[in-house]
Amino acid sequence: MRILDQYYIPTRYPNGFDVGAPMDYYTEKQAKGAIEYAEDLIEFVKREVE
C-alpha cells in the first residue's frame, strides 16, 4: 500500500506542504482512491486478526 504513504503525513498537518492546504494538492479522484485502498487494508487486517 505504498500509495497511501503520499497521504499520511502531508494530509494530517496543515503545514505538511510548503504552500497551501492539503486540499489544494489532491483531487476528488485521488481522495476516493485513497479511501478504497484504506478500506482494502482494513479488511486485510481484520482477516489477519480473526
Backbone as CSV, one residue per row, in Angstrom:
resi,resn,N_x,N_y,N_z,CA_x,CA_y,CA_z,C_x,C_y,C_z
1,MET,0.824,-1.201,0.000,0.000,0.000,0.000,0.865,1.261,0.000
2,ARG,1.913,1.237,-0.748,2.785,2.415,-0.833,2.038,3.670,-1.242
3,ILE,1.004,3.490,-2.012,0.241,4.649,-2.478,-0.275,5.472,-1.298
4,LEU,-0.576,4.817,-0.192,-1.097,5.539,0.971,-0.037,6.393,1.649
5,ASP,1.243,6.068,1.438,2.319,6.855,2.040,2.233,8.328,1.657
6,GLN,1.829,8.607,0.427,1.769,10.001,-0.016,0.678,10.794,0.687
7,TYR,-0.229,10.104,1.332,-1.326,10.783,2.019,-1.114,10.883,3.527
8,TYR,-0.143,10.173,4.064,-0.037,10.043,5.505,0.345,11.344,6.219
9,ILE,1.547,11.777,6.103,1.984,12.966,6.837,1.430,14.264,6.244
10,PRO,1.596,14.495,4.945,1.185,15.811,4.420,-0.283,16.149,4.641
11,THR,-1.136,15.166,4.635,-2.565,15.466,4.777,-3.004,15.603,6.227
12,ARG,-2.192,15.157,7.143,-2.570,15.223,8.555,-2.256,16.560,9.199
13,TYR,-1.355,17.298,8.613,-0.901,18.531,9.238,-1.089,19.718,8.294
14,PRO,-1.601,20.832,8.812,-1.836,21.996,7.959,-0.554,22.539,7.327
15,ASN,0.586,22.292,7.947,1.853,22.771,7.397,2.631,21.643,6.713
16,GLY,1.939,20.608,6.283,2.580,19.465,5.626,3.137,19.802,4.252
17,PHE,2.711,20.913,3.689,3.193,21.387,2.395,3.792,22.776,2.582
18,ASP,4.722,23.120,1.727,5.353,24.438,1.823,4.347,25.568,1.635
19,VAL,3.420,25.373,0.704,2.444,26.413,0.391,1.068,25.770,0.248
20,GLY,0.056,26.419,0.789,-1.313,25.944,0.612,-1.717,24.850,1.585
21,ALA,-2.977,24.496,1.501,-3.563,23.469,2.355,-3.534,22.127,1.633
22,PRO,-3.603,21.028,2.384,-3.625,19.708,1.745,-4.692,19.580,0.660
23,MET,-5.837,20.212,0.861,-6.912,20.092,-0.138,-6.522,20.704,-1.487
24,ASP,-5.491,21.539,-1.489,-5.024,22.143,-2.739,-4.180,21.179,-3.574
25,TYR,-3.790,20.054,-3.002,-2.850,19.153,-3.649,-3.452,17.842,-4.141
26,TYR,-4.689,17.569,-3.789,-5.301,16.296,-4.147,-6.636,16.510,-4.844
27,THR,-6.926,15.633,-5.782,-8.207,15.691,-6.486,-9.223,14.793,-5.785
28,GLU,-10.460,14.941,-6.164,-11.508,14.074,-5.607,-11.242,12.616,-5.995
29,LYS,-10.766,12.405,-7.208,-10.452,11.043,-7.658,-9.352,10.421,-6.790
30,GLN,-8.327,11.188,-6.468,-7.264,10.686,-5.607,-7.805,10.373,-4.210
31,ALA,-8.661,11.226,-3.713,-9.229,11.015,-2.381,-10.063,9.738,-2.344
32,LYS,-10.882,9.537,-3.362,-11.701,8.329,-3.412,-10.826,7.083,-3.544
33,GLY,-9.764,7.185,-4.322,-8.835,6.063,-4.468,-8.156,5.736,-3.152
34,ALA,-7.758,6.763,-2.411,-7.116,6.547,-1.114,-8.077,5.868,-0.141
35,ILE,-9.331,6.258,-0.178,-10.334,5.635,0.689,-10.498,4.164,0.328
36,GLU,-10.523,3.865,-0.943,-10.646,2.464,-1.371,-9.449,1.638,-0.912
37,TYR,-8.242,2.174,-1.068,-7.050,1.475,-0.604,-7.103,1.255,0.904
38,ALA,-7.513,2.279,1.627,-7.588,2.171,3.085,-8.623,1.119,3.502
39,GLU,-9.751,1.088,2.821,-10.773,0.080,3.133,-10.242,-1.327,2.866
40,ASP,-9.514,-1.485,1.773,-8.906,-2.795,1.470,-7.923,-3.195,2.562
41,LEU,-7.142,-2.241,3.015,-6.165,-2.517,4.061,-6.851,-2.911,5.367
42,ILE,-7.913,-2.212,5.713,-8.670,-2.529,6.926,-9.240,-3.945,6.848
43,GLU,-9.787,-4.295,5.707,-10.336,-5.645,5.541,-9.241,-6.703,5.658
44,PHE,-8.090,-6.449,5.094,-6.977,-7.379,5.207,-6.573,-7.573,6.667
45,VAL,-6.458,-6.488,7.395,-6.068,-6.579,8.809,-7.130,-7.338,9.600
46,LYS,-8.393,-7.072,9.340,-9.467,-7.792,10.042,-9.364,-9.288,9.814
47,ARG,-9.089,-9.692,8.572,-8.957,-11.126,8.269,-7.751,-11.721,8.987
48,GLU,-6.683,-10.992,9.078,-5.474,-11.482,9.739,-5.654,-11.610,11.257
49,VAL,-6.430,-10.718,11.827,-6.626,-10.709,13.277,-7.599,-11.807,13.710
50,GLU,-8.558,-12.105,12.864,-9.588,-13.104,13.241,-9.032,-14.501,13.297
